[in-house]
């Protein structure tokens, strides 16, 4: 009889996730990272930024960098619709500092409670593909949603120029 160590199945924890759509795929982020969901606003472009960094918005007197998540994931660019919105997220930098960033998504779906039993490990895509930004794959109502570690999707180096000036 062998004893198998009890290891965590994934990096993702059971709990509440905000799910949203990019193209035909659904994603989830921990609801505790979400600050608010707002309609599309005028975004002020900032020169010399990567394409996916759309610029900044003024949200109640606070300047927030905005990332087009479609472009960050190298998906086709589409026209905004009435469902396109900005999810304002709190991200933690490697240094421990906290920032807010807006993510443009095609549509927000819902907040779901996902138990550990419905979260699978991230598939192995080989060593050449980095997947540390994916914490797991959740089975929700017959579909699969990719659970994201937003701190890895948007790193400090991505938004540093927008926070401190380029």
DSSP file (Angstrom, degrees, kcal/mol; ACC not computed):
  #  RESIDUE AA STRUCTURE BP1 BP2  ACC     N-H-->O    O-->H-N    N-H-->O    O-->H-N    TCO  KAPPA ALPHA  PHI   PSI    X-CA   Y-CA   Z-CA
    1    1 A X              0   0    0      0, 0.0     2,-0.3     0, 0.0     0, 0.0   0.000 360.0 360.0 360.0 127.1    0.0    0.0    0.0
    2    2 A X        -     0   0    0      2,-0.0     2,-0.6     0, 0.0     0, 0.0  -0.783 360.0-138.6-104.3 148.3    1.5    3.4   -1.0
    3    3 A X        -     0   0    0     -2,-0.3     2,-0.5     0, 0.0     0, 0.0  -0.915  15.3-155.0-105.7 125.1    0.7    6.7    0.6
    4    4 A X        -     0   0    0     -2,-0.6     2,-0.1     1,-0.0    -2,-0.0  -0.853  21.2-118.1-101.5 130.9    0.3    9.6   -1.7
    5    5 A X        -     0   0    0     -2,-0.5     2,-1.0     1,-0.1    -1,-0.0  -0.387  27.2-115.4 -65.2 141.9    1.0   13.0   -0.4
    6    6 A X        +     0   0    0     -2,-0.1     2,-0.3     3,-0.0    -1,-0.1  -0.705  46.3 174.8 -80.8 104.7   -2.0   15.4   -0.4
    7    7 A X        -     0   0    0     -2,-1.0     2,-0.1     1,-0.0    -3,-0.0  -0.826  38.3 -96.1-112.1 151.3   -1.0   18.1   -2.9
    8    8 A X        -     0   0    0     -2,-0.3     3,-0.1     1,-0.1    -1,-0.0  -0.388  26.5-141.2 -63.8 142.6   -3.1   20.9   -4.2
    9    9 A X  S    S-     0   0    0      1,-0.1     2,-0.3     3,-0.1    -1,-0.1   0.846  75.9  -6.8 -74.1 -34.5   -4.7   20.1   -7.5
   10   10 A X        -     0   0    0      2,-0.3   126,-0.1   111,-0.1    -1,-0.1  -0.889  67.0-107.2-148.8 175.4   -4.2   23.6   -8.9
   11   11 A X  S    S+     0   0    0    124,-1.1     2,-0.2    -2,-0.3   125,-0.2   0.682  93.4  93.3 -79.8 -20.0   -3.1   27.1   -8.1
   12   12 A X        -     0   0    0    123,-1.4     2,-0.3   108,-0.1    -2,-0.3  -0.480  68.4-143.8 -78.0 143.8   -6.7   28.2   -8.2
   13   13 A X        -     0   0    0     -2,-0.2   101,-0.1     1,-0.1    -2,-0.1  -0.762  23.5-103.5-102.2 151.6   -8.8   28.3   -5.0
   14   14 A X  S    S+     0   0    0     -2,-0.3     2,-0.3    99,-0.1   101,-0.2  -0.398  75.3  84.4 -63.4 151.3  -12.4   27.4   -4.7
   15   15 A X  E    S-A  114   0A   0     99,-2.1    99,-3.3    -2,-0.1     2,-0.4  -0.970  77.9 -25.0 150.1-163.1  -14.5   30.5   -4.3
   16   16 A X  E     -A  113   0A   0     -2,-0.3    15,-2.1    97,-0.2     2,-0.4  -0.690  51.7-177.0 -91.2 134.8  -16.3   33.3   -6.2
   17   17 A X  E     -AB 112  30A   0     95,-2.7    95,-2.7    -2,-0.4     2,-0.6  -0.982  25.2-134.4-130.1 139.6  -15.1   34.3   -9.6
   18   18 A X  E     -AB 111  29A   0     11,-2.8    11,-2.1    -2,-0.4     2,-0.4  -0.840  29.8-153.9 -87.0 125.4  -16.3   37.1  -12.0
   19   19 A X  E     +AB 110  28A   0     91,-3.3    90,-3.1    -2,-0.6    91,-0.5  -0.809  18.4 170.7-105.4 146.4  -16.6   35.5  -15.4
   20   20 A X  E     -AB 108  27A   0      7,-2.2     7,-2.7    -2,-0.4     2,-0.4  -0.928  25.6-115.8-147.3 168.5  -16.3   37.5  -18.6
   21   21 A X  E     +AB 107  26A   0     86,-3.1    85,-1.5    -2,-0.3    86,-1.1  -0.890  19.2 178.3-116.7 138.2  -16.1   36.9  -22.4
   22   22 A X  E >  S- B   0  25A   0      3,-2.2     3,-2.0    -2,-0.4     2,-0.3  -0.955  75.4 -44.3-129.5 113.6  -13.4   37.6  -24.9
   23   23 A X  T 3  S-     0   0    0     -2,-0.4    47,-0.0     1,-0.3    52,-0.0  -0.496 122.2 -26.0  65.0-125.4  -14.4   36.4  -28.3
   24   24 A X  T 3  S+     0   0    0     -2,-0.3     2,-0.3    -3,-0.1    -1,-0.3   0.304 120.8  91.1-102.6   7.4  -15.9   32.9  -27.9
   25   25 A X  E <   -B   22   0A   0     -3,-2.0    -3,-2.2   120,-0.0     2,-0.4  -0.769  63.3-142.4-109.1 150.4  -14.0   32.1  -24.7
   26   26 A X  E     -Bc  21 145A   0    118,-0.5   120,-2.2    -2,-0.3     2,-0.3  -0.883  18.0-175.4-111.5 142.6  -14.9   32.6  -21.1
   27   27 A X  E     -Bc  20 146A   0     -7,-2.7    -7,-2.2    -2,-0.4     2,-0.4  -0.873   9.4-150.3-130.6 161.3  -12.5   33.6  -18.4
   28   28 A X  E     -Bc  19 147A   0    118,-2.5   120,-3.1    -2,-0.3     2,-0.3  -0.996   7.4-172.1-137.0 144.7  -12.7   34.1  -14.6
   29   29 A X  E     -B   18   0A   0    -11,-2.1   -11,-2.8    -2,-0.4   120,-0.1  -0.975  43.2 -89.9-130.1 147.0  -10.9   36.3  -12.1
   30   30 A X  E >   -B   17   0A   0    118,-0.5     3,-1.9    -2,-0.3     4,-0.5  -0.327  32.5-136.3 -56.5 129.0  -11.2   36.1   -8.4
   31   31 A X  G >  S+     0   0    0    -15,-2.1     3,-0.9     1,-0.3    -1,-0.2   0.761 100.4  67.4 -63.5 -24.8  -14.0   38.4   -7.3
   32   32 A X  G 3  S+     0   0    0    -16,-0.4    -1,-0.3     1,-0.2    -2,-0.1   0.699  97.4  54.4 -69.4 -17.1  -11.9   39.8   -4.5
   33   33 A X  G <  S+     0   0    0     -3,-1.9    57,-2.8    56,-0.1     2,-0.4   0.639  89.0  95.4 -85.8 -16.5   -9.6   41.4   -7.1
   34   34 A X  E <   +F   89   0B   0     -3,-0.9    55,-0.2    -4,-0.5     3,-0.1  -0.624  44.1 175.6 -82.0 127.6  -12.5   43.2   -8.8
   35   35 A X  E     -     0   0B   0     53,-3.4     2,-0.3    -2,-0.4    54,-0.2   0.830  63.9 -34.5 -95.5 -44.1  -13.1   46.8   -7.7
   36   36 A X  E     -F   88   0B   0     52,-1.4    52,-3.1     2,-0.0     2,-0.5  -0.979  46.1-123.7-169.2 166.3  -15.9   47.7  -10.1
   37   37 A X  E     +F   87   0B   0     -2,-0.3     2,-0.3    50,-0.2    50,-0.2  -0.988  34.5 178.8-121.0 126.3  -17.3   47.2  -13.5
   38   38 A X  E     -F   86   0B   0     48,-2.9    48,-2.8    -2,-0.5     3,-0.1  -0.886  30.8-104.8-128.4 157.9  -17.9   50.3  -15.6
   39   39 A X  E     -F   85   0B   0     -2,-0.3    46,-0.2    46,-0.2     2,-0.1  -0.269  60.9 -72.3 -69.3 166.2  -19.2   51.1  -19.1
   40   40 A X        -     0   0    0     44,-0.7     2,-0.3    42,-0.1    -1,-0.2  -0.382  57.3-170.1 -61.7 136.5  -16.6   52.1  -21.7
   41   41 A X        -     0   0    0     -3,-0.1     2,-0.4    -2,-0.1    -1,-0.0  -0.739  37.1 -78.4-118.4 169.2  -15.2   55.6  -21.1
   42   42 A X        -     0   0    0     -2,-0.3     2,-0.5    16,-0.1    16,-0.3  -0.585  49.3-147.9 -67.7 128.6  -13.1   57.9  -23.2
   43   43 A X        -     0   0    0     -2,-0.4     2,-0.7    14,-0.1    14,-0.2  -0.883   4.4-138.4-104.8 127.8   -9.5   56.6  -22.9
   44   44 A X  B     -G   56   0B   0     12,-3.0    12,-2.3    -2,-0.5    -2,-0.0  -0.760  24.6-131.6 -85.5 115.9   -6.7   59.1  -23.1
   45   45 A X        -     0   0    0     -2,-0.7     2,-0.4    10,-0.2    10,-0.2  -0.313  12.6-150.0 -66.6 150.9   -3.9   57.6  -25.1
   46   46 A X    >   -     0   0    0      7,-0.3     3,-0.8     8,-0.1     7,-0.1  -0.992  23.5-116.7-121.4 125.9   -0.3   57.7  -23.8
   47   47 A X  T 3  S+     0   0    0     -2,-0.4   119,-0.1     1,-0.2     8,-0.0  -0.171  89.3  19.9 -63.0 154.4    2.5   57.8  -26.4
   48   48 A X  T 3  S+     0   0    0      1,-0.2     2,-0.3     3,-0.0    -1,-0.2   0.697  88.9 133.5  64.9  25.3    5.1   55.1  -26.8
   49   49 A X    <   -     0   0    0     -3,-0.8    -1,-0.2     4,-0.1    -4,-0.0  -0.713  65.3 -93.7-100.0 155.0    3.1   52.4  -25.0
   50   50 A X    >   -     0   0    0     -2,-0.3     3,-1.6   108,-0.2    -1,-0.1  -0.282  43.5-105.3 -59.5 155.5    2.5   48.8  -26.4
   51   51 A X  T 3  S+     0   0    0      1,-0.3    -1,-0.1    20,-0.1    17,-0.1   0.838 118.7  57.5 -53.8 -38.6   -0.7   48.4  -28.4
   52   52 A X  T 3  S+     0   0    0     19,-0.2    16,-3.0     1,-0.1     2,-1.1   0.691  88.4  80.4 -72.9 -16.7   -2.5   46.6  -25.7
   53   53 A X  E <   - H   0  67B   0     -3,-1.6    -7,-0.3    14,-0.2    14,-0.2  -0.777  63.1-176.4 -88.5  99.4   -2.0   49.5  -23.2
   54   54 A X  E     -     0   0B   0     12,-1.5     2,-0.4    -2,-1.1    -1,-0.2   0.729  41.6-104.1 -73.4 -22.7   -4.8   51.7  -24.5
   55   55 A X  E     - H   0  66B   0     11,-1.1    11,-2.8   -10,-0.2     2,-0.3  -0.996  47.9 -49.3 138.2-143.8   -4.0   54.6  -22.2
   56   56 A X  E     -GH  44  65B   0    -12,-2.3   -12,-3.0    -2,-0.4     2,-0.3  -0.926  33.0-153.6-134.1 156.8   -5.6   56.0  -19.0
   57   57 A X  E     - H   0  64B   0      7,-2.2     7,-2.7    -2,-0.3     2,-0.8  -0.911  21.3-126.6-123.0 156.7   -9.0   56.9  -17.7
   58   58 A X  E     - H   0  63B   0     -2,-0.3     2,-0.8   -16,-0.3     5,-0.2  -0.904  28.9-175.6-102.5 107.3  -10.0   59.4  -15.0
   59   59 A X  E >  S- H   0  62B   0      3,-3.1     3,-1.4    -2,-0.8    -2,-0.0  -0.865  71.6 -36.4-110.5 100.6  -12.1   57.5  -12.5
   60   60 A X  T 3  S-     0   0    0     -2,-0.8    -1,-0.2     1,-0.3     3,-0.1   0.901 125.4 -42.8  50.9  46.8  -13.5   59.8   -9.8
   61   61 A X  T 3  S+     0   0    0      1,-0.2     2,-0.5     0, 0.0    -1,-0.3   0.411 117.8 109.6  86.2  -1.8  -10.2   61.7   -9.8
   62   62 A X  E <   -H   59   0B   0     -3,-1.4    -3,-3.1     2,-0.0     2,-0.5  -0.926  65.4-133.9-110.8 130.5   -7.9   58.7   -9.9
   63   63 A X  E     -H   58   0B   0     -2,-0.5     2,-0.4    -5,-0.2    -5,-0.2  -0.712  27.2-172.5 -84.3 123.2   -5.9   58.0  -13.1
   64   64 A X  E     -H   57   0B   0     -7,-2.7    -7,-2.2    -2,-0.5    37,-0.2  -0.967  21.4-127.5-121.5 126.1   -6.2   54.3  -14.0
   65   65 A X  E     -Hi  56 101B   0     35,-0.6    37,-3.4    -2,-0.4     2,-0.4  -0.428  25.1-146.8 -66.2 146.4   -4.2   52.5  -16.8
   66   66 A X  E     -Hi  55 102B   0    -11,-2.8   -12,-1.5    35,-0.2   -11,-1.1  -0.974  11.1-166.2-123.8 129.6   -6.4   50.6  -19.2
   67   67 A X  E     -Hi  53 103B   0     35,-3.3    37,-2.8    -2,-0.4     2,-1.0  -0.939  20.3-136.3-114.2 131.4   -5.4   47.4  -20.9
   68   68 A X  E  >  - i   0 104B   0    -16,-3.0     4,-2.3    -2,-0.4     3,-0.2  -0.786  17.2-162.5 -83.6 106.4   -7.3   45.9  -23.9
   69   69 A X  H  > S+     0   0    0     35,-1.3     4,-2.0    -2,-1.0    -1,-0.2   0.813  86.0  59.6 -65.6 -29.9   -7.3   42.2  -22.8
   70   70 A X  H  4>S+     0   0    0     34,-0.5     5,-3.1     1,-0.2    -1,-0.2   0.951 110.5  41.8 -59.0 -48.1   -8.1   41.1  -26.4
   71   71 A X  H >45S+     0   0    0      3,-0.2     3,-1.4     1,-0.2    -2,-0.2   0.877 110.6  56.6 -68.7 -37.1   -4.9   42.7  -27.6
   72   72 A X  H 3<5S+     0   0    0     -4,-2.3    -1,-0.2     1,-0.3    -2,-0.2   0.873 111.6  43.8 -60.7 -36.7   -2.9   41.4  -24.6
   73   73 A X  T 3<5S-     0   0    0     -4,-2.0    -1,-0.3    -5,-0.2    -2,-0.2   0.318 117.2-116.4 -90.8   7.6   -4.0   37.9  -25.5
   74   74 A X  T < 5 +     0   0    0     -3,-1.4    -3,-0.2     1,-0.2     2,-0.2   0.865  63.0 150.6  59.9  39.8   -3.3   38.5  -29.2
   75   75 A X      < -     0   0    0     -5,-3.1    -1,-0.2    -6,-0.2   -52,-0.0  -0.600  56.4 -80.5 -94.5 162.0   -6.9   38.1  -30.2
   76   76 A X        -     0   0    0     -2,-0.2     2,-0.3     1,-0.1    -1,-0.1  -0.335  47.6-115.5 -62.3 141.1   -8.5   39.8  -33.2
   77   77 A X        -     0   0    0     -3,-0.1     2,-0.3    -6,-0.1    -1,-0.1  -0.613  38.8-176.5 -78.5 135.8   -9.5   43.4  -32.6
   78   78 A X        -     0   0    0     -2,-0.3     2,-0.1     3,-0.0     3,-0.1  -0.854  31.9 -89.8-127.9 166.3  -13.3   44.0  -32.8
   79   79 A X        -     0   0    0     -2,-0.3     2,-0.1     1,-0.1    -1,-0.0  -0.441  48.8-106.2 -69.8 147.0  -15.6   47.0  -32.6
   80   80 A X        -     0   0    0     -2,-0.1     2,-0.2     2,-0.0    -1,-0.1  -0.455  38.6-164.6 -71.8 150.6  -16.8   47.9  -29.2
   81   81 A X    >   -     0   0    0     25,-0.2     3,-0.8    -2,-0.1    -1,-0.0  -0.639  41.1 -88.8-122.8-178.6  -20.5   47.0  -28.5
   82   82 A X  T 3  S+     0   0    0      1,-0.2   -42,-0.1    -2,-0.2    -2,-0.0   0.690 128.2  53.4 -67.8 -16.0  -23.0   48.1  -25.8
   83   83 A X  T 3  S+     0   0    0     23,-0.1    25,-0.4   -44,-0.1    -1,-0.2   0.616  81.3 108.2 -92.6 -14.9  -21.7   45.1  -23.8
   84   84 A X    <   +     0   0    0     -3,-0.8   -44,-0.7    23,-0.1     2,-0.3  -0.415  48.9 161.1 -62.3 134.4  -18.0   46.0  -23.9
   85   85 A X  E     -FJ  39 105B   0     20,-1.9    20,-2.4   -46,-0.2     2,-0.5  -0.908  40.1-110.6-148.9 175.1  -16.9   47.2  -20.5
   86   86 A X  E     -FJ  38 104B   0    -48,-2.8   -48,-2.9    -2,-0.3     2,-0.7  -0.961  19.5-155.5-115.2 124.8  -14.0   47.9  -18.3
   87   87 A X  E     -FJ  37 103B   0     16,-2.6    16,-2.2    -2,-0.5     2,-0.7  -0.897  14.0-145.7 -97.2 117.3  -13.4   45.8  -15.2
   88   88 A X  E     -FJ  36 102B   0    -52,-3.1   -53,-3.4    -2,-0.7   -52,-1.4  -0.761  26.4-175.4 -86.3 118.9  -11.3   47.7  -12.7
   89   89 A X  E     -FJ  34 101B   0     12,-3.3    12,-2.3    -2,-0.7     2,-0.6  -0.788  26.5-130.2-116.1 154.5   -9.0   45.3  -11.0
   90   90 A X  E     - J   0 100B   0    -57,-2.8     2,-0.4    -2,-0.3    10,-0.2  -0.922  29.6-170.0-101.2 125.0   -6.6   45.5   -8.1
   91   91 A X  E     - J   0  99B   0      8,-3.0     8,-2.4    -2,-0.6     2,-0.5  -0.890  14.5-140.6-117.5 150.6   -3.2   44.0   -9.0
   92   92 A X  E     - J   0  98B   0     -2,-0.4     6,-0.2     6,-0.2    64,-0.1  -0.928  15.8-143.1-110.9 127.8   -0.3   43.2   -6.7
   93   93 A X    >   -     0   0    0      4,-3.1     3,-2.1    -2,-0.5    62,-0.0  -0.384  30.7-104.7 -81.0 163.5    3.2   43.9   -7.9
   94   94 A X  T 3  S+     0   0    0      1,-0.3    -1,-0.1     2,-0.1    61,-0.0   0.816 123.2  58.8 -56.3 -31.0    6.2   41.6   -7.0
   95   95 A X  T 3  S-     0   0    0      2,-0.1    -1,-0.3     1,-0.1     3,-0.1   0.593 121.5-108.7 -75.1 -10.3    7.3   44.3   -4.6
   96   96 A X  S <  S+     0   0    0     -3,-2.1    -2,-0.1     1,-0.4    -1,-0.1   0.270  74.3 138.7  97.9 -10.9    4.0   44.0   -2.8
   97   97 A X        -     0   0    0     -5,-0.1    -4,-3.1     1,-0.1     2,-0.4  -0.351  46.0-136.9 -66.8 149.9    2.7   47.4   -4.0
   98   98 A X  E     + J   0  92B   0     -6,-0.2     2,-0.3    -3,-0.1    -6,-0.2  -0.908  25.6 172.1-112.5 136.4   -1.0   47.5   -5.1
   99   99 A X  E     - J   0  91B   0     -8,-2.4    -8,-3.0    -2,-0.4     2,-0.4  -0.921  26.5-127.3-134.3 162.2   -2.3   49.3   -8.2
  100  100 A X  E     + J   0  90B   0     -2,-0.3   -35,-0.6   -10,-0.2     2,-0.3  -0.906  27.2 178.0-109.2 143.8   -5.6   49.5  -10.0
  101  101 A X  E     -iJ  65  89B   0    -12,-2.3   -12,-3.3    -2,-0.4     2,-0.4  -0.996  23.3-131.3-142.7 144.0   -5.9   48.7  -13.7
  102  102 A X  E     -iJ  66  88B   0    -37,-3.4   -35,-3.3    -2,-0.3     2,-0.5  -0.811  16.6-157.9 -96.8 137.1   -8.8   48.6  -16.1
  103  103 A X  E     -iJ  67  87B   0    -16,-2.2   -16,-2.6    -2,-0.4     2,-0.5  -0.963  10.6-141.6-115.5 121.7   -9.3   45.6  -18.4
  104  104 A X  E     +iJ  68  86B   0    -37,-2.8   -35,-1.3    -2,-0.5   -34,-0.5  -0.721  30.2 173.9 -81.2 124.0  -11.4   46.0  -21.5
  105  105 A X  E     - J   0  85B   0    -20,-2.4   -20,-1.9    -2,-0.5   -83,-0.2  -0.884  41.0-120.9-127.5 160.4  -13.5   42.9  -22.1
  106  106 A X  S    S-     0   0    0    -85,-1.5     2,-0.3    -2,-0.3   -25,-0.2   0.895  88.2 -22.0 -68.1 -40.6  -16.2   42.0  -24.6
  107  107 A X  E     -A   21   0A   0    -86,-1.1   -86,-3.1   -23,-0.1     2,-0.4  -0.952  57.1-121.6-167.7 147.5  -18.9   41.3  -21.9
  108  108 A X  E     -A   20   0A   0    -25,-0.4   -88,-0.3    -2,-0.3   -90,-0.0  -0.795  24.9-174.4 -92.0 139.2  -19.2   40.4  -18.3
  109  109 A X  E     -     0   0A   0    -90,-3.1     2,-0.3    -2,-0.4    -1,-0.2   0.873  43.1 -63.6 -95.8 -74.9  -21.2   37.2  -17.6
  110  110 A X  E     -A   19   0A   0    -91,-0.5   -91,-3.3   -93,-0.1     2,-0.5  -0.964  39.6 -92.5-165.2 172.0  -21.8   36.6  -13.9
  111  111 A X  E     -A   18   0A   0     -2,-0.3     2,-0.4   -93,-0.2   -93,-0.2  -0.928  47.2-175.6-100.2 125.9  -20.3   35.9  -10.5
  112  112 A X  E     -A   17   0A   0    -95,-2.7   -95,-2.7    -2,-0.5     2,-0.6  -0.923  27.1-132.3-124.3 149.3  -20.1   32.1   -9.9
  113  113 A X  E     -A   16   0A   0     -2,-0.4     2,-0.6   -97,-0.2   -97,-0.2  -0.895  27.3-165.8 -97.0 118.2  -19.1   30.1   -6.9
  114  114 A X  E     -A   15   0A   0    -99,-3.3   -99,-2.1    -2,-0.6     2,-0.1  -0.921   7.6-146.7-112.8 117.1  -16.6   27.4   -8.1
  115  115 A X    >   -     0   0    0     -2,-0.6     3,-2.0  -101,-0.2     4,-0.1  -0.426  27.8-110.8 -76.7 157.2  -15.8   24.5   -5.8
  116  116 A X  G >  S+     0   0    0      1,-0.3     3,-1.9     2,-0.2    -1,-0.1   0.837 116.1  64.7 -54.6 -35.8  -12.4   22.9   -5.9
  117  117 A X  G 3  S+     0   0    0      1,-0.3    -1,-0.3     3,-0.0    -3,-0.0   0.703 100.3  52.2 -64.7 -18.1  -13.9   19.7   -7.4
  118  118 A X  G <  S+     0   0    0     -3,-2.0    21,-2.9     2,-0.0     2,-0.5   0.272  92.9  88.5-100.6  10.7  -14.8   21.7  -10.5
  119  119 A X  E <   -D  138   0A   0     -3,-1.9     2,-0.3    19,-0.2    19,-0.2  -0.945  57.5-169.8-113.9 122.6  -11.3   23.2  -11.0
  120  120 A X  E     -D  137   0A   0     17,-3.4    17,-2.5    -2,-0.5  -108,-0.1  -0.692  31.0 -94.0-103.9 159.2   -8.8   21.2  -13.1
  121  121 A X        -     0   0    0     -2,-0.3     2,-0.2    15,-0.2    15,-0.2  -0.285  49.9 -90.5 -65.9 156.5   -5.1   21.9  -13.5
  122  122 A X        -     0   0    0     13,-0.2    -1,-0.1    12,-0.2     9,-0.0  -0.525  52.0-107.3 -65.4 130.7   -3.8   24.0  -16.4
  123  123 A X        -     0   0    0     -2,-0.2     2,-0.7     1,-0.1    -1,-0.1  -0.242  33.3-106.6 -59.2 150.8   -3.1   21.6  -19.4
  124  124 A X        +     0   0    0      1,-0.1    -1,-0.1    -3,-0.1     3,-0.1  -0.721  38.5 174.9 -83.1 114.3    0.6   21.1  -20.1
  125  125 A X        -     0   0    0     -2,-0.7     3,-0.2     1,-0.4    -1,-0.1   0.244  53.7 -95.8-101.4  11.3    1.4   23.0  -23.3
  126  126 A X    >   -     0   0    0      1,-0.2     3,-0.7     2,-0.1    -1,-0.4  -0.188  44.1 -71.5  93.7 169.7    5.1   22.2  -23.1
  127  127 A X  T 3  S+     0   0    0      1,-0.2    -1,-0.2    -3,-0.1    -2,-0.0   0.701 121.7  65.1 -75.6 -18.8    8.1   24.1  -21.7
  128  128 A X  T 3  S+     0   0    0     -3,-0.2     2,-0.6     1,-0.1    -1,-0.2   0.688  91.2  71.2 -80.6 -15.7    8.1   26.8  -24.5
  129  129 A X  S <  S-     0   0    0     -3,-0.7     2,-0.5    -4,-0.1    -4,-0.2  -0.889  76.2-141.6-106.4 123.9    4.7   28.2  -23.6
  130  130 A X        +     0   0    0     -2,-0.6     3,-0.1     1,-0.1    -3,-0.1  -0.690  29.1 163.7 -81.8 126.0    4.4   30.2  -20.4
  131  131 A X    >   +     0   0    0     -2,-0.5     3,-2.1     1,-0.1    -1,-0.1   0.091  35.2 118.0-127.8  22.3    1.1   29.6  -18.6
  132  132 A X  T 3  S+     0   0    0      1,-0.3    21,-0.1    20,-0.1    20,-0.1   0.668  71.1  65.4 -66.9 -13.5    1.8   30.9  -15.2
  133  133 A X  T 3  S+     0   0    0     19,-0.2    16,-3.2    -3,-0.1     2,-0.6   0.560  89.5  77.1 -82.6  -8.7   -1.0   33.5  -15.7
  134  134 A X  E <   - E   0 148A   0     -3,-2.1    14,-0.2    14,-0.2   -12,-0.2  -0.906  56.3-177.6-102.6 122.7   -3.6   30.6  -15.8
  135  135 A X  E     -     0   0A   0     12,-2.5  -123,-1.4    -2,-0.6  -124,-1.1   0.662  61.3 -45.7 -94.2 -17.1   -4.4   29.2  -12.4
  136  136 A X  E     - E   0 147A   0     11,-1.0    11,-2.9  -125,-0.2     2,-0.5  -0.953  51.8 -94.8 169.1 175.6   -6.8   26.5  -13.6
  137  137 A X  E     -DE 120 146A   0    -17,-2.5   -17,-3.4    -2,-0.3     2,-0.4  -0.979  37.1-154.1-119.3 122.1   -9.6   25.4  -15.8
  138  138 A X  E     -DE 119 145A   0      7,-3.1     7,-2.6    -2,-0.5     2,-0.7  -0.783  10.2-142.7-103.2 138.9  -13.1   25.5  -14.3
  139  139 A X  E     + E   0 144A   0    -21,-2.9     2,-0.5    -2,-0.4     5,-0.2  -0.881  30.9 171.0 -96.8 112.5  -16.1   23.5  -15.3
  140  140 A X  E >   - E   0 143A   0      3,-2.7     3,-2.0    -2,-0.7   -26,-0.0  -0.973  63.6 -26.6-129.8 117.3  -19.1   25.7  -15.0
  141  141 A X  T 3  S-     0   0    0     -2,-0.5    -1,-0.1     1,-0.3     3,-0.1   0.856 125.9 -46.5  50.5  43.7  -22.6   24.8  -16.2
  142  142 A X  T 3  S+     0   0    0      1,-0.3    -1,-0.3     0, 0.0     2,-0.3   0.466 122.6  90.9  82.6   1.8  -21.2   22.4  -18.9
  143  143 A X  E <  S- E   0 140A   0     -3,-2.0    -3,-2.7     2,-0.0     2,-0.5  -0.816  72.5-117.6-124.1 168.7  -18.6   24.8  -20.3
  144  144 A X  E     - E   0 139A   0     -2,-0.3  -118,-0.5    -5,-0.2     2,-0.4  -0.895  23.7-168.7-108.5 133.3  -14.9   25.4  -19.5
  145  145 A X  E     -cE  26 138A   0     -7,-2.6    -7,-3.1    -2,-0.5     2,-0.5  -0.979  20.9-130.1-121.8 133.0  -13.7   28.8  -18.2
  146  146 A X  E     -cE  27 137A   0   -120,-2.2  -118,-2.5    -2,-0.4     2,-0.5  -0.717  20.5-143.4 -82.8 122.2  -10.0   29.7  -17.9
  147  147 A X  E     -cE  28 136A   0    -11,-2.9   -12,-2.5    -2,-0.5   -11,-1.0  -0.770  19.4-152.2 -90.5 127.2   -9.2   31.1  -14.5
  148  148 A X  E     - E   0 134A   0   -120,-3.1     2,-0.9    -2,-0.5  -118,-0.5  -0.760  20.4-142.2-106.1 143.3   -6.7   33.9  -14.6
  149  149 A X    >>  -     0   0    0    -16,-3.2     3,-2.0    -2,-0.3     4,-1.8  -0.876  21.6-164.9 -93.9  98.7   -4.1   35.1  -12.2
  150  150 A X  H 3> S+     0   0    0     -2,-0.9     4,-2.2     1,-0.3    -1,-0.2   0.773  83.2  64.9 -63.1 -26.5   -4.5   38.8  -13.0
  151  151 A X  H 34 S+     0   0    0      1,-0.2    -1,-0.3     2,-0.2     5,-0.2   0.754 110.5  38.4 -66.3 -22.9   -1.2   39.7  -11.2
  152  152 A X  H <4 S+     0   0    0     -3,-2.0     3,-0.3   -19,-0.2    -2,-0.2   0.746 111.5  56.5 -96.3 -30.2    0.5   37.6  -13.9
  153  153 A X  H  < S+     0   0    0     -4,-1.8     2,-0.6     1,-0.3    -2,-0.2   0.935 120.8  30.4 -65.0 -45.3   -1.6   38.7  -16.9
  154  154 A X  S  < S-     0   0    0     -4,-2.2    -1,-0.3    -5,-0.2     2,-0.1  -0.919  87.8-168.9-116.3 102.5   -0.8   42.3  -16.1
  155  155 A X    >>  -     0   0    0     -2,-0.6     4,-1.3    -3,-0.3     3,-1.0  -0.433  35.9-107.0 -89.8 166.0    2.6   42.6  -14.6
  156  156 A X  H 3> S+     0   0    0      1,-0.3     4,-2.0     2,-0.2     3,-0.1   0.873 119.8  57.9 -57.3 -38.9    4.2   45.6  -13.0
  157  157 A X  H 34 S+     0   0    0      1,-0.2     4,-0.4     2,-0.2    -1,-0.3   0.783 101.4  58.2 -66.6 -24.9    6.5   46.1  -16.0
  158  158 A X  H <4 S+     0   0    0     -3,-1.0    -1,-0.2     1,-0.2    -2,-0.2   0.930 120.4  23.6 -67.8 -45.7    3.4   46.4  -18.2
  159  159 A X  H >X S+     0   0    0     -4,-1.3     4,-1.7     1,-0.2     3,-0.7   0.521  94.5  96.6-103.5  -5.3    1.9   49.3  -16.4
  160  160 A X  H 3X S+     0   0    0     -4,-2.0     4,-2.8     1,-0.3     3,-0.3   0.891  84.1  52.9 -51.2 -46.1    4.9   50.9  -14.7
  161  161 A X  H 3> S+     0   0    0     -4,-0.4     4,-1.3     1,-0.2    -1,-0.3   0.852 109.4  49.6 -61.5 -32.2    5.4   53.4  -17.5
  162  162 A X  H <4 S+     0   0    0     -3,-0.7    -1,-0.2    -4,-0.2    -2,-0.2   0.804 115.0  43.7 -75.4 -28.2    1.7   54.5  -17.2
  163  163 A X  H  < S+     0   0    0     -4,-1.7    -2,-0.2    -3,-0.3    -1,-0.2   0.901 128.8  24.7 -81.4 -43.5    2.0   54.9  -13.4
  164  164 A X  H  < S-     0   0    0     -4,-2.8    -2,-0.2    -5,-0.2    -3,-0.2   0.389 116.4-100.0-106.4   2.0    5.4   56.7  -13.3
  165  165 A X     <        0   0    0     -4,-1.3    -3,-0.2    -5,-0.3    -1,-0.1   0.326 360.0 360.0  88.5 138.8    5.5   58.3  -16.7
  166  166 A X              0   0    0   -119,-0.1    -1,-0.1    -4,-0.1    -4,-0.1   0.454 360.0 360.0 -87.2 360.0    7.4   57.0  -19.8
